[in-house]
Every structure is written in C-alpha cells, then in structure tokens.
C-alpha cells in the first residue's frame, strides 16, 4: 500500500518539474537596469516635449506661465489620446514601461484606452460606465488624500503649527 502512495507522489513531482520547466521557457527574461534606462529615456523625452511646448508658449507666443502650463498639459493629453487611438502609445508603454505611464500622458492613456475598449458596448453602458475603470481609483484616492492633507494643514494652522 505504501508503494501506491509513493507512485502518485512521484508522478506529481514529475508534473511539477515539467510545469516549472515550461514556465521557465515561456517567461520573458528582462534586464532590470536596461528596463530602467528605457523608462528613464522615454519619460525624459515626454518631459522634454512638455518643456519645449512650455518654452514655446511663453517665449514665442507671449503667454504667461500659468496659461502656458495649461496649454502644455492639454497638448500632452491630446497627444497621448491620439497616440492611444492610433495604437502607438501602447507600443511606447511596452518599450518604455513606467517611463510612459508616470507622466500626465499615462493618465490620459488609461482613460482613452478604456473608452476605446468599451466603445462597442455603446455610449452609455460602454464608454460612459467603463471610461474611468482604471483612472477612477487614481482620482478617488487623489481626492481623498488631498482632503486629508488639507484637513491636517487646517488643524495645523488652528494649533499654530503650520
């Protein structure tokens, strides 16, 4: 009887070993330093583009810094949405990882990609319900965090700490 218990155990071990080998073969190999460099380069390029828009708006168009910053943000969001619509931004994300996801363009990409994905379900139940699937938690926790920090600041001013 003990022989029967040994047999399934060895078969199980064999299957587990085969599974581990399969996982090892299909799991992509990444170099962390190389991925970090690509993220740095792509994020840096996005920031350089934003700075170029900002400089052009202030120096050549004569806009004040606040208006130029608003135009810079809007143009970066527009570029991200258009690149997402043409399926270019997801390729940038695949190449540069967090470098493409961290700036404002990554947030615009998350909203646009959800809208594009669910558009076939209709305006209300597709786009309307699903557009903030990814961005919703970011907005929620951003608002809650800013409210909490504002409350702490207000308490600090009442206690003459801040």
C-alpha positions as CSV (number, residue, x, y, z in Angstrom):
1,X,0.0,0.0,0.0
2,X,2.8,2.4,0.7
3,X,4.0,1.8,-2.8
4,X,0.8,3.1,-4.2
5,X,1.2,6.3,-2.2
6,X,4.7,6.7,-3.5
7,X,3.7,6.4,-7.1
8,X,1.2,9.3,-7.3
9,X,3.7,11.5,-5.4
10,X,6.5,10.8,-8.0
11,X,4.0,11.5,-10.8
12,X,3.0,14.7,-9.1
13,X,6.6,15.7,-8.7
14,X,7.3,14.9,-12.3
15,X,4.4,17.1,-13.4
16,X,5.5,19.9,-11.2
17,X,9.0,19.7,-12.6
18,X,7.6,19.7,-16.2
19,X,5.5,22.7,-15.3
20,X,8.4,24.6,-13.8
21,X,10.4,23.9,-17.0
22,X,7.6,25.2,-19.1
23,X,7.2,28.3,-17.0
24,X,11.0,28.9,-17.3
25,X,10.8,28.6,-21.1
26,X,7.9,30.9,-21.6
27,X,8.7,33.6,-19.0
28,X,10.4,36.5,-20.7
29,X,13.8,37.5,-19.4
30,X,14.2,41.2,-18.6
31,X,17.3,43.1,-17.6
32,X,16.2,45.5,-14.8
33,X,19.0,48.1,-15.5
34,X,18.1,48.1,-19.2
35,X,14.4,48.4,-18.5
36,X,15.2,51.3,-16.1
37,X,17.3,53.1,-18.7
38,X,14.5,52.7,-21.3
39,X,11.9,54.1,-18.8
40,X,14.2,57.0,-17.9
41,X,14.8,57.8,-21.6
42,X,11.1,57.7,-22.6
43,X,9.9,59.6,-19.5
44,X,12.6,62.1,-20.1
45,X,11.6,62.5,-23.8
46,X,8.0,63.1,-22.8
47,X,9.2,65.7,-20.2
48,X,11.4,67.4,-22.8
49,X,8.5,67.6,-25.2
50,X,6.4,69.2,-22.4
51,X,9.2,71.7,-21.6
52,X,9.5,72.6,-25.3
53,X,5.8,73.3,-25.5
54,X,6.1,75.4,-22.3
55,X,9.1,77.4,-23.6
56,X,7.4,78.0,-27.0
57,X,4.2,79.2,-25.4
58,X,6.0,81.6,-23.0
59,X,8.8,82.9,-25.3
60,X,7.3,82.8,-28.8
61,X,3.6,83.2,-28.1
62,X,4.0,85.5,-25.1
63,X,1.7,83.6,-22.8
64,X,2.1,83.9,-19.0
65,X,3.5,80.8,-17.2
66,X,0.1,79.7,-15.8
67,X,-1.6,79.8,-19.2
68,X,1.4,78.2,-20.9
69,X,1.3,75.4,-18.4
70,X,-2.4,74.8,-19.0
71,X,-1.8,74.6,-22.8
72,X,1.2,72.3,-22.2
73,X,-0.9,69.9,-20.2
74,X,-3.8,70.0,-22.7
75,X,-1.5,69.3,-25.6
76,X,0.3,66.4,-23.9
77,X,-3.1,64.9,-23.0
78,X,-4.3,65.4,-26.6
79,X,-1.1,63.8,-28.0
80,X,-1.5,60.8,-25.6
81,X,-5.1,60.3,-26.5
82,X,-4.4,60.5,-30.3
83,X,-1.4,58.1,-30.0
84,X,-3.6,55.7,-27.9
85,X,-6.3,55.9,-30.6
86,X,-3.8,55.0,-33.3
87,X,-2.4,52.2,-31.1
88,X,1.0,53.8,-30.9
89,X,1.0,54.7,-27.2
90,X,0.6,51.0,-26.1
91,X,3.8,50.2,-28.0
92,X,5.6,53.1,-26.3
93,X,4.4,51.6,-22.9
94,X,5.6,48.2,-23.9
95,X,9.0,49.6,-24.8
96,X,9.5,52.2,-22.0
97,X,7.3,50.8,-19.2
98,X,6.8,53.2,-16.3
99,X,8.5,56.0,-18.3
100,X,5.4,56.3,-20.4
101,X,2.9,55.6,-17.6
102,X,4.0,58.0,-14.9
103,X,3.6,61.5,-16.5
104,X,0.2,63.0,-17.3
105,X,0.2,61.2,-20.7
106,X,0.0,57.9,-18.9
107,X,-3.2,59.0,-17.1
108,X,-4.7,60.2,-20.4
109,X,-3.8,56.9,-22.0
110,X,-5.6,54.9,-19.2
111,X,-8.8,56.9,-19.7
112,X,-8.6,56.8,-23.6
113,X,-7.8,53.1,-23.7
114,X,-10.8,52.2,-21.5
115,X,-13.1,54.3,-23.7
116,X,-11.7,52.7,-26.9
117,X,-12.0,49.2,-25.4
118,X,-15.6,49.5,-24.4
119,X,-17.0,51.7,-27.2
120,X,-18.6,48.7,-28.9
121,X,-20.9,48.3,-25.9
122,X,-22.4,51.7,-26.6
123,X,-22.2,55.3,-25.4
124,X,-23.8,54.8,-22.0
125,X,-23.1,51.3,-20.9
126,X,-19.8,51.0,-22.7
127,X,-17.9,54.3,-22.7
128,X,-19.9,56.0,-20.0
129,X,-19.7,53.2,-17.5
130,X,-16.2,52.0,-18.2
131,X,-14.2,55.1,-19.1
132,X,-12.9,55.6,-15.5
133,X,-12.2,51.9,-14.8
134,X,-8.5,52.4,-14.5
135,X,-8.4,56.2,-13.8
136,X,-11.3,56.1,-11.2
137,X,-9.3,54.8,-8.3
138,X,-6.5,57.3,-9.1
139,X,-9.0,60.1,-9.0
140,X,-10.7,58.8,-5.8
141,X,-7.5,58.3,-3.8
142,X,-6.1,61.6,-5.1
143,X,-9.1,63.5,-3.8
144,X,-9.2,61.6,-0.5
145,X,-5.5,62.2,0.1
146,X,-5.7,65.9,-0.8
147,X,-8.7,66.2,1.5
148,X,-6.9,64.5,4.4
149,X,-3.8,66.6,3.9
150,X,-5.9,69.7,3.7
151,X,-7.6,68.8,7.0
152,X,-4.2,68.2,8.6
153,X,-3.0,71.6,7.3
154,X,-6.1,73.3,8.6
155,X,-5.7,71.7,12.1
156,X,-2.0,72.7,12.0
157,X,-3.0,76.3,11.3
158,X,-5.5,76.3,14.2
159,X,-2.8,75.0,16.5
160,X,-0.3,77.5,15.1
161,X,2.0,74.6,13.9
162,X,1.8,75.3,10.2
